[in-house]
């Protein structure tokens, strides 16, 4: 795996799939071993469903071991082409093996539904096809949470190690930052990945302990901590976070924000250097925009809806639901559609913003909006004074033309894909509101869907197969930053 993280270029030949398959085989093996945890939970509760996870684990481990063993002689450092293949292949294959427990253990679940649920988990989207979450076995709830936690960890590593080298959507801006923020260049990218993993585990444990101290039982605290720190949002209740009103909402808001900031900054903080976290222009903008959204919604609810009877509840509900949307977690504690048109529009907009680069959050991300804003300001200034030079900088670092062009291309492609998804989902027969929110939640990996076809707990079980596959495609493309997946469709990519 360390060799796989050491990217190097080779050109002119068809990329070998052996090294890519070897890494994927090892990760699939780990996923299979992880299935033993929900197996033990079901066994502990006396639920015969534990046999499903045992069978699923054996199948998955066997597939992973056979793949990694068959390709062990091909192991060497990855080329740029192979890095694209690895990132795209992982998020297509992991949901396939992650769906095995759903296929074997949930009566009436189709292959489409099983793959949808697993894709929603590994991409940390949080949309579900299960219309009766309260009736699912404990092991299934834990497995859904594990898929999200694994997906959140995986995308952090990919975002900080692979995407900067592949220059996806302006991520090359973070290349030096990802490898040089400790004051010295790390000898291997694997060291950063290992430290971010430890921080990820520590945050999850702290979140779980906080939930227990605030009244959750141990199992609910574990499931919701995994879903919170991955910004995934799978809950074990039909009421989602509505089953834990009060203190847990404040705790969740804090940990969702922590999971939304660059993990490299959290690594620095654990080393005793907190200043970069507070000074990060992304973090400051992210917190500021959360404040703006909360203020706008609270003002509307007080002035227009006259909701002034319980100010503390009003503040808690707003902060929690704004944070869960902008972070892409997707928990729900109340029906936000009852807040009116303006708050609903604000939530849609902040969902398309997302959190910071190098976190578990998806969507466009704060960094790209900051680049976009700076580029637009510079263009306006050039119109006023065309002979002056206006250098672009972000966080004290210069923004090269390559970075700006890459961000513009990503933003354009994101919005184009979003629009095409809305049209495609509407053509499947969905209500316009449902099509809009289903496309929004898929491409930005957020979770909630609103509309007449949605079940009472937010499940999309009534959607047609074609609508579900369109959402699967949206979740996949959104999680992989679009370009890193679509580049595989170019003939030039395969020619080297």
FENHU-V612505 format. One record per backbone hydrogen bond with DSSP energy under -1.0 kcal/mol. NH is the residue of the N-H (numbers start at 0). CO is the residue of the C=O. If there is no record, write none. Layout:
nh: [NH,NH]
co: [CO,CO]
This chain:
nh: [4,5,6,7,20,21,22,23,24,25,26,27,28,29,30,31,32,33,35,36,38,39,40,41,42,43,44,45,46,49,50,51,52,53,54,55,56,57,58,59,60,61,62,63,64,65,66,67,68,69,70,71,73,74,82,83,84,85,86,87,88,89,90,92,93,96,97,98,99,102,103,104,105,108,113,114,115,116,117,118,119,120,121,122,123,124,134,135,140,141,142,143,144,145,146,147,148,149,150,151,152,153,154,155,156,157,158,159,160,162,165,167,170,172,173,174,177,178,179,182,185,190,192,193,194,195,196,197,198,199,200,201,202,203,204,205,206,207,208,209,210,211,212,213,214,215,220,221,222,223,224,225,226,227,228,230,231,239,240,241,242,243,248,250,251,252,253,254,255,256,257,258,259,262,264,265,266,267,268,269,271,272,276,277,278,279,283,284,285,286,287,288,289,290,291,292,293,294,295,296,297,298,299,300,301,302,303,304,306,307,313,314,315,316,317,318,319,320,321,322,323,324,325,326,327,328,329,335,337,338,343,344,345,346,347,348,349,350,351,353,355,359,364,365,368,369,370,371,372,373,374,375,376,377,378,379,380,381,382,383,384,387,393,396,398,403,404,405,406,407,408,409,410,411,412,413,414,415,416,417,418,419,420,421,422,423,424,425,426,428,429,434,435,436,437,438,439,440,441,442,443,445,453,454,457,459,462,467,468,469,470,471,472,473,474,475,476,477,478,479,480,481,482,484,485,486,487,488,489,495]
co: [0,2,4,77,16,17,18,19,20,21,22,23,24,25,26,27,28,29,32,33,34,35,36,37,38,39,40,42,41,46,47,48,48,49,50,51,52,53,54,55,56,57,58,59,60,61,62,63,64,65,66,68,70,71,78,79,80,81,82,83,84,85,86,88,89,92,93,94,96,98,99,100,101,105,109,110,111,112,113,114,115,116,117,118,120,119,131,132,136,137,138,139,140,141,142,143,144,145,146,147,148,149,150,151,152,153,154,155,156,157,161,162,167,169,170,171,173,174,175,179,178,187,188,189,190,191,192,193,194,195,196,197,198,199,200,201,202,203,204,205,206,207,208,209,211,210,216,217,218,219,220,221,222,223,224,227,226,236,331,238,239,240,245,246,247,248,249,250,251,252,253,254,256,357,261,261,262,263,264,265,268,267,273,273,274,275,279,280,281,282,283,284,285,286,287,288,289,290,291,292,293,294,295,296,297,298,299,299,300,305,309,310,311,312,313,314,315,316,317,318,319,320,321,322,324,323,323,333,334,335,339,340,341,342,343,344,345,346,347,349,259,258,352,354,364,365,366,367,368,369,370,371,372,373,374,375,376,377,378,379,380,384,396,393,391,399,400,401,402,403,404,405,406,407,408,409,410,411,412,413,414,415,416,417,418,419,420,421,422,425,424,430,431,432,433,434,435,436,437,438,439,440,450,458,454,127,459,463,464,465,466,467,468,469,470,471,472,473,474,475,477,476,480,481,481,482,484,485,486,492]
